[in-house]
Amino acid sequence: MTTVTQFILLGFPLFPHLSVFFFCLVLLSYLLTMAGNFLILTLVFFDRRFHRPMYFFLCNLSIMDICFTNTIVPNMLRGFLVDGKSISLTSCFTQSYIFFLVGTAEFQLLAVMSYDRYVAICHPLGYTAIMHRRVYLQLIAGVWLGSFFSILAPSTFIMRLPFCFDVMDHFFCDVGPLLRNSCIDTTAIQMLVFATSSPLLFSFLITCVSYSIIILAILKIKSVEGRGKAFSTCSSHGIVVILAYGSCIFMYSRPMLGQRFEFDKLVSVLNTVVVPLIHPFIYTLRNQNVKEILKDRMFSCGKMLQYNGHITV
């Protein structure tokens, strides 16, 4: 029944005169995102001081961000340079599936990380007993399995749809434009997508509860300096949570009937470009331990280069 073999992604037709500017801006964000996440992976892999549950979760977040960003942003960059960009049906389904698989896993990981911080701050003496190796490996396995099963049914139905329209008003293969391009009524699938967004709301609830308890614990700290540092960390984490969850809840936890996607495209930029960019800097590179270890590494590298230079001379 399908008469379409590829889709034409319109991207941002309202800003054609700014395409070069947006290309440079998104490219810079992409390069910074990749550099920040690969730096985290390198530090965690080579330094035993980072072999702790918190950094294990951050390492997984970096891997997810790398996969998530490379699924969307390279195609988005090509779209800025060409007036309309074609993508095959298979590539479109693959992009959409990976986007939702990794995206859902990432939100569940944020909830796991908030629970980890709750245990570390509110139960510091029992932290090593609660968050031992077996537990955090099981949590990561649960994150990926939960993501896989939550998107399995809607993804299967979407891939079996017949399509009659090849122009897609978006910069990637999002679920809303895909359903709108179908030849048949997709109301049932839209309701299924809405229903399967419950893990997103559940993980958001866990994150909110965890940080609320953490804030109450911080208020009990007598040191003004200690409270200030703790609130600084929590506020930065809160900004990431609001941006990430807020944008996705707005787009996927509501009915899609009769929507126009111009505003949704702008919101999508938040969780495809902005949030992956700020993740490594908010969660890891602002950490005092990370700063000190990074300085030690840079100092050691500098000393080694200086020593090798003396030997060469």
C-alpha positions in Angstrom: 0.0 0.0 0.0 2.9 2.4 0.6 3.6 4.6 -2.3 6.5 6.5 -0.6 10.1 5.3 -0.7 11.7 8.3 0.9 10.8 11.5 2.9 11.8 15.1 2.3 12.6 16.8 5.6 11.8 20.5 5.4 13.8 21.4 8.4 13.4 25.1 9.2 11.9 26.8 6.1 11.0 29.9 8.0 14.7 30.9 8.4 16.3 30.2 5.0 18.4 33.4 5.2 19.9 32.2 8.5 20.8 28.7 7.4 24.6 29.3 7.5 24.4 30.9 10.9 22.3 28.1 12.3 24.6 25.5 10.7 27.7 27.0 12.4 25.9 27.3 15.7 24.6 23.7 15.7 28.0 22.4 14.4 29.8 24.2 17.3 27.3 22.7 19.8 27.8 19.3 18.2 31.6 19.5 18.5 31.5 20.7 22.1 29.0 17.9 23.0 31.3 15.2 21.5 34.4 16.7 23.1 32.8 17.0 26.5 31.4 13.4 26.5 34.6 11.8 25.1 36.6 13.7 27.8 34.4 12.2 30.5 34.7 8.7 29.0 38.5 9.0 28.8 38.8 10.2 32.4 36.5 7.5 33.8 38.2 4.8 31.8 41.8 5.7 32.7 41.5 6.9 36.3 40.6 4.5 39.0 39.4 7.4 41.3 36.3 7.6 39.0 35.4 3.9 39.4 32.4 4.6 41.6 28.6 4.3 41.0 28.1 8.0 40.3 30.7 8.1 37.6 29.5 4.8 36.2 26.1 6.4 35.7 27.7 9.5 34.2 29.7 7.4 31.9 26.5 5.7 30.6 24.9 9.1 30.2 27.8 10.2 28.1 27.4 7.1 25.9 23.7 7.8 25.5 24.3 11.4 24.6 26.9 10.4 22.0 24.4 7.9 20.4 21.5 10.3 20.7 23.3 13.3 19.2 24.8 11.3 16.3 21.4 10.0 15.4 19.9 13.5 14.9 22.5 16.3 14.5 24.5 15.1 11.5 21.4 14.9 9.4 20.2 18.2 10.8 23.4 19.8 9.7 23.1 18.5 6.2 19.6 19.9 6.1 20.9 23.4 6.7 23.1 23.2 3.6 20.4 21.8 1.2 16.9 23.1 0.5 15.0 20.0 1.6 16.8 16.8 2.5 15.7 13.3 1.5 15.9 10.3 3.8 15.0 6.7 2.9 12.1 5.0 4.6 14.4 2.5 6.3 16.8 5.2 7.5 13.8 7.2 8.8 12.5 4.3 10.8 16.0 3.5 12.1 16.5 7.2 13.2 13.1 7.3 14.9 13.7 4.0 16.7 17.1 4.9 18.0 15.9 8.4 19.0 13.2 7.0 21.2 15.1 4.0 22.5 18.1 6.1 23.7 15.9 9.1 24.7 13.6 7.0 26.9 16.7 5.2 28.4 18.3 8.6 29.2 15.2 9.8 31.1 15.1 6.7 33.1 18.9 7.0 33.8 18.3 10.6 35.1 15.8 9.1 37.6 18.4 6.5 38.6 21.0 9.2 39.0 18.7 11.3 41.2 18.1 8.2 43.4 21.9 7.6 43.6 22.4 11.3 44.8 19.5 10.8 47.3 21.2 7.8 48.8 24.6 9.5 48.8 23.4 12.6 50.6 20.6 11.3 52.8 22.2 7.9 53.7 26.0 8.4 53.4 27.0 5.7 55.9 25.0 3.0 54.0 25.8 4.2 50.5 28.4 1.5 49.7 26.1 -1.2 51.0 23.0 0.0 49.0 24.7 1.0 45.8 27.1 -1.9 45.3 28.3 -3.2 42.0 25.4 -5.7 41.4 22.8 -3.1 42.2 24.0 -0.4 39.8 24.6 -3.0 37.0 21.0 -4.2 37.5 19.7 -0.6 37.4 21.5 0.1 34.1 20.1 -3.2 32.7 16.7 -2.2 33.8 17.0 1.2 32.2 17.8 -0.3 28.7 15.2 -3.1 29.0 12.5 -0.7 30.2 13.2 1.6 27.3 13.2 -1.3 24.8 9.8 -2.7 25.9 8.1 0.7 26.4 8.7 1.7 22.7 8.4 -1.8 21.2 4.7 -1.7 20.5 4.3 1.8 19.0 7.5 1.4 16.9 6.2 -1.9 15.5 2.9 -0.3 14.5 4.5 2.8 13.0 6.8 0.7 10.8 3.9 -1.2 9.4 2.0 1.9 8.4 1.3 2.8 4.7 2.5 6.3 3.7 1.1 8.5 1.0 2.9 11.8 1.6 6.6 12.3 1.2 7.1 15.8 2.6 7.8 15.8 6.4 7.6 19.1 8.2 10.4 18.5 10.6 14.2 18.2 10.8 14.2 14.5 11.8 11.7 11.5 11.7 9.7 12.3 14.8 6.6 10.3 15.6 4.1 13.1 15.0 5.1 14.0 11.4 5.4 10.2 10.6 1.8 9.6 11.7 0.5 12.6 9.8 2.1 11.3 6.6 0.3 8.0 6.8 -2.6 7.1 4.4 -4.8 5.8 7.2 -6.3 7.0 10.4 -3.7 6.8 13.1 -5.8 7.8 16.1 -5.3 4.4 17.9 -1.5 4.6 17.4 -1.5 8.2 18.7 -3.3 7.0 21.9 -0.8 4.2 22.2 2.1 6.6 22.0 0.4 8.8 24.6 -0.2 5.7 26.9 3.4 4.4 26.5 4.8 7.8 27.6 4.0 6.8 31.2 7.6 5.7 31.9 8.6 9.3 31.1 6.2 10.6 33.7 7.1 8.0 36.2 10.8 8.7 35.9 10.0 12.5 36.2 8.1 11.7 39.4 11.1 9.8 40.9 13.5 12.6 40.0 11.3 15.2 41.5 10.8 13.3 44.7 14.5 12.5 45.1 15.6 16.1 44.6 12.8 17.3 46.9 14.2 15.1 49.7 17.7 16.2 48.9 16.7 19.8 49.2 15.1 19.2 52.6 18.3 17.5 53.7 20.4 20.5 52.5 18.3 22.9 54.5 19.4 21.1 57.6 23.1 21.8 56.9 24.3 24.4 59.4 27.2 25.7 57.3 26.1 28.6 55.0 29.0 27.7 52.6 27.9 24.1 52.6 24.3 24.9 51.8 25.4 27.3 49.1 27.5 24.7 47.3 24.8 22.0 47.6 22.1 24.4 46.3 24.3 25.4 43.4 24.7 21.8 42.4 21.0 21.0 42.8 19.9 24.1 40.9 22.1 23.3 37.9 20.7 19.7 37.9 17.2 21.1 38.2 17.7 23.3 35.1 18.7 20.2 33.1 15.8 18.2 34.4 13.3 21.0 33.6 14.6 21.4 30.1 14.8 17.7 29.3 11.6 16.5 30.9 9.6 19.7 30.1 10.3 19.6 26.4 9.5 15.9 26.0 6.4 15.9 28.2 5.1 18.8 26.2 5.6 16.9 22.9 4.9 13.3 23.7 2.6 13.2 26.7 -0.4 14.9 25.0 -2.6 13.9 22.1 -1.2 14.7 18.6 -4.4 15.3 16.8 -4.5 18.4 14.8 -1.2 19.7 15.9 1.1 22.0 13.9 4.7 21.3 14.3 6.5 24.7 13.9 6.6 25.2 17.6 7.4 21.5 18.3 10.4 21.8 16.0 11.8 24.6 18.2 11.1 22.6 21.3 12.8 19.6 19.8 16.0 21.6 19.4 16.2 21.8 23.2 16.4 18.0 23.8 18.4 17.2 20.6 21.0 20.0 20.7 20.9 22.0 23.9 20.4 19.3 26.6 23.1 17.0 25.3 25.4 20.0 25.2 25.0 21.0 28.8 24.9 17.4 30.3 28.7 16.9 30.5 29.3 20.4 31.9 26.5 20.4 34.5 26.8 16.8 35.7 30.5 16.2 35.5 32.9 19.0 34.5 31.5 21.3 37.2 32.3 18.6 39.8 35.2 19.7 42.1 36.8 16.3 42.1 36.7 16.1 38.3 38.3 19.6 38.1 41.1 18.6 40.5 41.8 15.3 38.7 41.7 17.0 35.3 44.2 19.6 36.5 46.4 16.8 37.8 46.2 15.0 34.5 47.0 18.2 32.5 49.9 19.0 34.9 51.3 15.4 34.5 51.0 15.6 30.7 52.8 19.0 30.8 55.6 17.7 32.9 56.0 14.7 30.7 56.2 16.8 27.5 58.7 19.1 29.2 60.8 16.1 30.3 60.7 14.6 26.8 61.7 17.9 25.3 64.7 18.1 27.6 65.7 14.5 26.6 65.4 15.4 22.9 67.6 18.5 23.3 
